[in-house]
């Protein structure tokens, strides 16, 4: 099952290159240490006494997933995305990972997907997307302009799976593929990606 939320367009402040990636082994020692400490402080204990399918256990898993996402975002992008931009994104995540609406058979969002998602938004200079999640724990970003739609599944290690649906002179055209964050601008170029990423799009 894929879950989604809605969003209003907003544009972050962006750098000229990708921030360092922990998953790819390029995180600095200081960044890894700060992220590890922050995540440790944010985690709630799971508790061995709770059964796998209990409401309490599911709520704890989802709260931990929220904490991972927020700490990852603040660690990687605190000086690149405004506090208001991040606050709105966090509200989307809180809504997406709502225990009342979550299927206990679905896996909460994994940390590697969260990191890929944030790095992708910064690199693409993208406005805040609609947000979803796959049942195996990967975040899904989506942008819609008119009848044209771009959907990107964010996997760990900067890997992404993309799907495009656009209207052309001869009708609807669809395309899909798998690549890395750095290659996304190249593979999406034939579909005018700025229609989804820029404020004017």
N, C-alpha and C positions, 0 to 999 in steps of 0.2 A: 504494500500500500504506500502511495506517495502522498504526503501531507503538504498543504500549502497555506500561506498567509498572503495578505495583500499589502501594498506599500504605496507611498506617495514619493514621487521623484525628488531626489536631493543629491547634490554633488559634493564629494569630499575634496579636501585639499590633497594633492598627490605629489609623490616624488617623481624623478625622471627614470628610476630603475626599480627593480624588484627589491623589497627588503630581504634580509637574510632568512634562509629556510632551515629550521631545525631538522625537518624530516630528511632533507637532502644532505645533512651533515655540515651545512655552512653557518649554522647559528654560532655566535660567539659563546665562549664559556660563561661570560657574565650574563648573557641573555638566557641561556639554559638554566643557570642557577636561579635567576630572578623568577622565571616562569615556574620552575619546580617548587620554589618556596611559596609562591602565590597560590598555586594549585593545592598544595598541601594545606594551607590555611583555609581554602575555600571548600574543600571536600567535607561531606558529612559521612560518618562511618556507616557502612552498609549493615553490619550486625549479622552474625552467623545464625541467630535464632529466627530470622524472618524467612518464610518460604519463598521460593522463586517467584510465584505468581501473586504475592500479596500486594495490596494497594500501597502499603508503607514502603515496601522494597522498590516498587516501580517509581513512586514519588521521589525516593532518594536517588535512584539512578538518573532520573530526569533533572533533578536539582544539581547533581554533579555535572551533567552534560551542559547545563546552563552556565555553571561556574567556569568550566573549562573554556567555553566559547568566549565568555566575557573577559577572563584573564588573558586568554590568547590575544584577543582584539586589543586590549589595553596595553599589553606588553609589546606587540608588534607595531601598533598604529596609533599610540597615544598622541604623538606629535604630528601625525599625518591626517587624522580624521578628527573633526571638531567634536567637542563633548556632546553637543546637541545631536550631531549626526550619529554618534555612537549610541546615545540614549534611545533614539528612535529605533535603531537596529536592534538593541537589546529588548525593546518592547515586542518587536516581531518575534524574536527568539523565545521570549517568555510565553507568548501566545502559541507558538508552534509546539513547544515542549510542555504543554498543559496536561497534567496527569489526568484531568477529568475527560479529556478528549483522546488521550493516547491509547493505542492498542498495545496491550502488554506483550504481544508476540513480535512487535516491531522493536528493533534495536535503537537505543538512544544515539544521538549524533556522536561520532567518534572524534577525538581530538585532531587527528591528522586531516580529516575533512574540514574542520573549522579553520585550521591554519591555511590550507589551500584556498578556502573561500575568501578569507581576509586578504591574503596576498594577491589573489586574482582581482578583487575590487580595486585595490591600490594600483596595481600595474595597469589595468585597463582604464583607469580614471573614470570608473563607472558610477552612475547614480545608483542609489540603493534599490536592489531588485525586489520582486516578490520572492518569498522564501518558502521552501518546502523541504521535505526529507524523504529519502527512500527507506524501505523497511530494513535495509542492511546498514543504516547509520550514516549515510552520506547526505550532506546538504545539497539542495537544489536551488539554483538562482534562475529567475526568469524575468524577462523584459518583454513588453508588448508595446508596439507602436502601430496604431491602426489595426490592420489584419496581419501584420508581420510580427512573428514571435521568435525569440531566442531562448532556449533552455539549456542550462549548463549544470551537469552533475559534478560536484567537487569531490574528488577522491584524494586519499593521502598522497604525499610525495609530489605535489604540484601536478598531478594527473587530473585531466578533466574529460568528460564526455559531453559533446554538444549536439543539439538538434535545432535546425533552423526551418522555419516555414515562412515563405514570403510570396507576395503576389507579383507576378511579372506580366509582361505584355501577352503572354500565351497562357496565363492561368497561374495556379498555385504551384510553387516549386518547393520541394523539401530536400534537405540534406542532413547528414549526420556523420560524426566521426569521433575519434579519440585522439587527444594530443596532450601537450603540456601548456602551462600558463604562458610561457614565453612564445610559443608557436601560435597561440590563439589569434592575435591580430593578423597573421598571415593567412591562416586557413579561413577566417571569417571575412577577409577583404572583399571577395566577390559579392557579398550580401550587404554592403554598406553598414558595417557594425556601429558607426557613430549614431545611427538612428535610434539605437537602444542605449548607448552609453552616455551621450552628451545631454545637457539640460535642454537643448533645442529639439532633441529627438522625440 
